[in-house]
Amino acid sequence: MVNRKLTDTEKAAKIKESFDALEDQRTLGIQRSQDQQQTKDIAQQRERKRLVAKYGENHARVAKVDRQLTTNPRLFKAYDQEVVRSKTRVPTTDPNTWMVYGTIRDENDKRLSGLTVSLFDEKGKWIRPLGLTCSDENGLYSLQVKDETGELAKKYAKTAMFLRVTNDDKEVLHQEEEALFLVLGKVDNREIVLGEDACGTPPDDGVVVTGQCIVRGTVTDAKNNPIPGLLVKAVDQDVNGENPLGDQATVGEKGEYEIHYKAEEYILSRNEVGGPDIKLYVHDPNGELIHTTKVHNDSPKVTTINIILRSRGKAK
């Protein structure tokens, strides 16, 4: 019998199988430790009842058991998180595929499922050819771009891409500030935590807003026809004048525009609270001002302002 030499691909597959087997053993070990700790917790609760019956609630030995019981829930949570982490396999790719993967969690480290992850360019446009993905029951997402011909890699080689997380209502919950670039054969990792600064949640009264914000909408005529090519600029109107918000946006083919800005662009002092007082300027492609909106006071992090122009010089 002739022994066949393994190819590099087959060797890599066997190495991966070995690492996966080790991770499975590690998961079993964590779960055994978790079971032992839960058994210990039950025993501590029984011991507490015995001590209370013998010495009363205020005895030092009861207080000692109480301190141990107080730490157990945090320990159980840590075990649960570690089990999920050990079960999560790092996705593999090939030389013709680029991938970004990670988990989506809330501030309490709860894994979030059913959220959409996609890629947007610096102008806030969805890069549709690169597709989208959704987080699974463990909060894991994996967005893979397979490019056998290399056309996508060539087209988007210099395009800065930003991960965006949205829900079923198309609300923007998070957008990464660090850019990604499509490099075939590369695997990128982005761990996403949705916190208080997540877009899509208006600020409470008296709470200082921080993080990434958006103003978006449409520009149409009186018959609801889109007017592409116009330029939209956003400012924050305050007592000291106007502060620019983000970069100027160009109205798209469907009449849509979207401007991203940071709260730091309008929060100029620690005494300023709430959202910005947004005013929009609309210019034609030659830069001539054709419309100014009213001021939208105390705007939320995601603000929609739709503009209807009666003509290229007037608005409804």
HELIX and SHEET records of a PDB file:
HELIX    1   1 ASP A    8  TYR A   55  1                                  48    
HELIX    2   2 ALA A   60  LYS A   87  1                                  28    
HELIX    3   3 ARG A  128  LEU A  130  5                                   3    
HELIX    4   4 GLU A  151  LYS A  155  1                                   5    
HELIX    5   5 ALA A  263  GLU A  265  5                                   3    
SHEET    1   A 3 LEU A 140  LYS A 146  0                                        
SHEET    2   A 3 THR A  97  ASP A 106 -1                                        
SHEET    3   A 3 VAL A 187  ASN A 189  1                                        
SHEET    1   B 3 LEU A 140  LYS A 146  0                                        
SHEET    2   B 3 THR A  97  ASP A 106 -1                                        
SHEET    3   B 3 ILE A 192  LEU A 194  1                                        
SHEET    1   C 4 LEU A 132  CYS A 134  0                                        
SHEET    2   C 4 THR A 116  PHE A 120 -1                                        
SHEET    3   C 4 PHE A 162  THR A 166 -1                                        
SHEET    4   C 4 VAL A 172  GLN A 175 -1                                        
SHEET    1   D 3 GLU A 256  LYS A 262  0                                        
SHEET    2   D 3 GLN A 212  ASP A 221 -1                                        
SHEET    3   D 3 VAL A 302  THR A 304  1                                        
SHEET    1   E 3 GLU A 256  LYS A 262  0                                        
SHEET    2   E 3 GLN A 212  ASP A 221 -1                                        
SHEET    3   E 3 ILE A 307  LEU A 309  1                                        
SHEET    1   F 4 GLY A 241  THR A 250  0                                        
SHEET    2   F 4 LEU A 231  ASP A 238 -1                                        
SHEET    3   F 4 ILE A 278  HIS A 283 -1                                        
SHEET    4   F 4 LEU A 289  THR A 292 -1                                        
END                                                                             
